[in-house]
Amino acid sequence: MEKGLISTIQGYSIKDGPGIRSTVFCVGCNLRCRWCSNPELMLPGKKVMRFSLGGEERQQEVGYEIESRALAEKLARDRMFYAETGGGVTFSGGEAALQWKFVAETAKILSGMGISSALDTAGDVPWEVLDAVTEDMEYVLYDVKTFDDAMHRRCTGRSNARILENLKKLAAKGRMLIIRMVIVPEYNDDLEDVRKRMELVKSLGACVKRVDILPYHTLGKGKYQRLGIPYPIKGKEEIPQTYWNEFRQLGVGISIVIAGEHG
Amino acid sequence: MAKFLAIYDADPFASAFIDNCMEKGKLLKNGGCQYDVISQSNIGPAVLGNSFAAIKKLVFDEKKVSWEELKQAMEANWEGEDGKRIRKLCKEAPKFGNDEDEVDGIVADIFESYLELLPAYKTDRTGKGPEISCYTMSTSNITSYVPNGLDVGATPDGRMPIPPLNEGCSPTQGTDVNGPTAVIRSVAKLPNWKVAAGQLLNMRFAPGTLAGEENLHKFVGFLRASQRMGIYHNQFNVIDSKTLRDAQKHPEQYTDLIVRVAGYCAQFVSLMPETQDAVIARTENVW
């Protein structure tokens, strides 16, 4: 039985795929996105966040080990909610694919219980790993952070060559994809690059079920303080409405959902 | 209560529509009703269950505190070094509403014992007209849990004297920290089908969690799932900014408040103050 390191299980999760889901946050990531809102999940291993609440000094331990079977059973307790809403479990992080044996085994057990899983990934792992970890999953939530490689290196510290290759391979295999694009002012908001990202997504065809645009937010800021790390993003924090107007006129013909907007 | 109702709420108009009142020549609250089944409100079952769970854990299982020490700490309203230490242990003991089988099972036992004892109690009208006159259980106590709390001293679940008891069959305010689905799973373990006069569960949702068609559909699915799990009575509050500000001032009273942050939902009071501010600002924009 595989063991994994996770931080929390978020119940009634409604933004990480279809229906009501439970999102499992896995510890450890191989990218260093400047805008990361879960910095406590970047480095591998357990850690402590310190803060004060209601005038009381507190500390919060991040990370605990759990076996795949125990995790699956815990997640299965919400099966009625998944069943009624077409939901399930989403493995996120951090980069869940780094603990691929554990995640794959948990997804397999869940699949045996009739519970659907999804992987929320940045995709920077060997293709064999990505293929294996998604074997028993229904959806892949895939980040497309930039099209340009140099821009990707600036934003995340690593090339996106393998990421884009893996995305095409997932599509070729017919995996159902939910594309996620976070837009961060002055980092990856270049509209020409966004257009190229959109063209790429369009070329993947019908396996793309949805494209979610996630406006950058500074809500992870406090976690950096708790961890004693300087906040890496400087500059504009708000994306002006005029930007979204231009964004919508890129005209590549794919439908997008911009988070925070409700039609 | 029944004595007062017989005088002040005898209600001749309503009595005219109830079987047997005309025949017997008696009003509703004076024995005219054929099937006179009264809702008997149970108040504070979660406070009681959490208290038993704390005693079981600390006094019996782990032997961290003796019964005498616990009693003294409660009598002193948790004051002093020892009081504070013991109260912390009590607050950390398992609480109803988090899908933890042991404490949820204790609360279920409390319901069962109440249901078992209830038929032995006669109403004021038993034998004075109705064919059947008895009590049936309810947790729809409206706001009684607030004034009832005023008369209850410190309790072994870590509660201070005076604050409200738990509302209806809901978890004690601020003790359910694993989100709404865990609350449903806990309440689903109670003998809900036997609580014939209303089993009231109250939940709070932030407006953002219900915003937009998609989230509304998910919420409907949540209600359907709850219903299939035997929850037939559930009320919701959708929270405004004023409450959120109050939550910042008194976080200890709001640990069950779930808000949508940005792409995820989280426990409001565990967010950093600036995040809380951001959530408040955005909520105001939307609503």
Boltz contact constraints between the chains, C-beta under 6 A:
constraints:
  - contact:
      token1: [A, 11]
      token2: [B, 179]
      max_distance: 6.0
  - contact:
      token1: [A, 11]
      token2: [B, 181]
      max_distance: 6.0
  - contact:
      token1: [A, 12]
      token2: [B, 179]
      max_distance: 6.0
  - contact:
      token1: [A, 12]
      token2: [B, 180]
      max_distance: 6.0
  - contact:
      token1: [A, 12]
      token2: [B, 181]
      max_distance: 6.0
  - contact:
      token1: [A, 14]
      token2: [B, 215]
      max_distance: 6.0
  - contact:
      token1: [A, 14]
      token2: [B, 218]
      max_distance: 6.0
  - contact:
      token1: [A, 15]
      token2: [B, 263]
      max_distance: 6.0
  - contact:
      token1: [A, 15]
      token2: [B, 264]
      max_distance: 6.0
  - contact:
      token1: [A, 20]
      token2: [B, 218]
      max_distance: 6.0
  - contact:
      token1: [A, 53]
      token2: [B, 251]
      max_distance: 6.0
  - contact:
      token1: [A, 54]
      token2: [B, 251]
      max_distance: 6.0
  - contact:
      token1: [A, 54]
      token2: [B, 252]
      max_distance: 6.0
  - contact:
      token1: [A, 77]
      token2: [B, 185]
      max_distance: 6.0
  - contact:
      token1: [A, 78]
      token2: [B, 181]
      max_distance: 6.0
  - contact:
      token1: [A, 80]
      token2: [B, 225]
      max_distance: 6.0
  - contact:
      token1: [A, 80]
      token2: [B, 228]
      max_distance: 6.0
  - contact:
      token1: [A, 80]
      token2: [B, 229]
      max_distance: 6.0
  - contact:
      token1: [A, 81]
      token2: [B, 181]
      max_distance: 6.0
  - contact:
      token1: [A, 81]
      token2: [B, 225]
      max_distance: 6.0
  - contact:
      token1: [A, 84]
      token2: [B, 221]
      max_distance: 6.0
  - contact:
      token1: [A, 84]
      token2: [B, 224]
      max_distance: 6.0
  - contact:
      token1: [A, 84]
      token2: [B, 225]
      max_distance: 6.0
  - contact:
      token1: [A, 85]
      token2: [B, 218]
      max_distance: 6.0
  - contact:
      token1: [A, 85]
      token2: [B, 221]
      max_distance: 6.0
  - contact:
      token1: [A, 214]
      token2: [B, 263]
      max_distance: 6.0
  - contact:
      token1: [A, 217]
      token2: [B, 262]
      max_distance: 6.0
  - contact:
      token1: [A, 219]
      token2: [B, 261]
      max_distance: 6.0
  - contact:
      token1: [A, 219]
      token2: [B, 262]
      max_distance: 6.0
  - contact:
      token1: [A, 219]
      token2: [B, 275]
      max_distance: 6.0
  - contact:
      token1: [A, 222]
      token2: [B, 272]
      max_distance: 6.0
  - contact:
      token1: [A, 222]
      token2: [B, 274]
      max_distance: 6.0
  - contact:
      token1: [A, 222]
      token2: [B, 275]
      max_distance: 6.0
  - contact:
      token1: [A, 259]
      token2: [B, 263]
      max_distance: 6.0
  - contact:
      token1: [A, 262]
      token2: [B, 211]
      max_distance: 6.0
  - contact:
      token1: [A, 262]
      token2: [B, 212]
      max_distance: 6.0
